[in-house]
């Protein structure tokens, strides 16, 4: 009788739902964290790259230097943060709430009523960030709420790798930041990270062929000059002819004392960089995925880390595919198959039937995954994810189970977690469409 009573009491004990929880995840133990395991077609092309696609890609990449005014972001898109940060309490890195006057000072520094105030051209001379407002300080929402606080600095728009062409559209009141458009997004960039360019520089830098990095986080040094910046998957630099076997010669931007851009040459091995477009094969894509595997999650590229959509952007740029920066727009970058009205089991079946491994995006509101194929009969995907939603049984209290890195999982990771949210914890249940890249 006592044993029965104890068992009943244990069954009725509420499951604690901490704001942040961690622990082993079954998918990361049972599924190999190696994308090459899932390559079935090897080096055979899974998507052909025609001359028209290459021309389209060049227009995309150098597009900022062809514009005379903002095109990637409207005035409203450029200034969204000014309104957002005045509607909701904002917190700083010390966990304390910023005063209204502190927020207003940053907004005033943006001079948004004068946007755009200039039209010029530049290039990122080091790996940097596009910020939502002209400040390097983080803007968090309430740390005490699930899914808020670090790393969700809402003043962070995107990382920008060195060598990225920029259209310069605005300047802050204090001159420390310039408004800029990259090929894929816009924001405020630290003026020290930009070299201004003129027609002479563009003619010298814009060689007919671009090269992409094959390895992530490799040091790139100029000759002369020493270390310039860290090479990243997704970084593109012009390629110049050279006679050395096994060596790839690239151009890299530097800046003089007046912040005018100049050209420097760098030498990498053929294992480090290759001309684009890379042959679009499962093997080549798997190599890039493995370079990013296990790296920390970074909201909006915070700290030079990647979020879900920047991971997708970076691994497909070397193949000459032009993709938007955020997951919502990436979901429209190909042939879209709507599965929002299907049951969870029907979604799994439809993905297995119609999704093409290594070139199908699985779309969730606010998240994107790359379908890799099947492991032990179940679909798997590569993605960079912060965490899974946890909750009390009545959903009155919620938290996050952290994954916080780039991983390969099934489509229902964490299903074994006792506190996984019944309404929003299963990723498969939340997939509303999938996108076949390279198809209309």
Secondary structure, 3 states (H helix, E strand, C coil): CHHHHHHHHHHHCCCCCCCEECCCCHHHHHCCCCHHHHCCCCCCECCCCCHHHHHHHHHHHCHHHCCCCCCCCCHHHHCHHHHHHHHCCCECCCCCECCHHHHHHHHHHCCHHHCCCCCEEEEECCCEEEECCCCCCCCECCCCCCCCCCCCCCCEEEEECCCCEEEEEEECCCCCEEEEECCCCEEEEEHHHEEECCHHHHHHHCCCCEEEECCCCEEEEECCCEEEEEECCCCEEEEECCCCCCEEEEEEEEECCCCEEEEEEEEEECCCEEECCCCCEHHHHHHHHHHHCCCEECHHHHHHCECHHHHHHHHHHCCCCCCCCCHHHHCCCEEEEECCCCCHHHHHHHHHHHCCCCCEEEEECCEEEEEEEEECCEEEEEEEEEEEEEECCCCCCEEEEEEEEEEEEECCCCCCCCCECCCCCCHHHHCCEEEEECCC
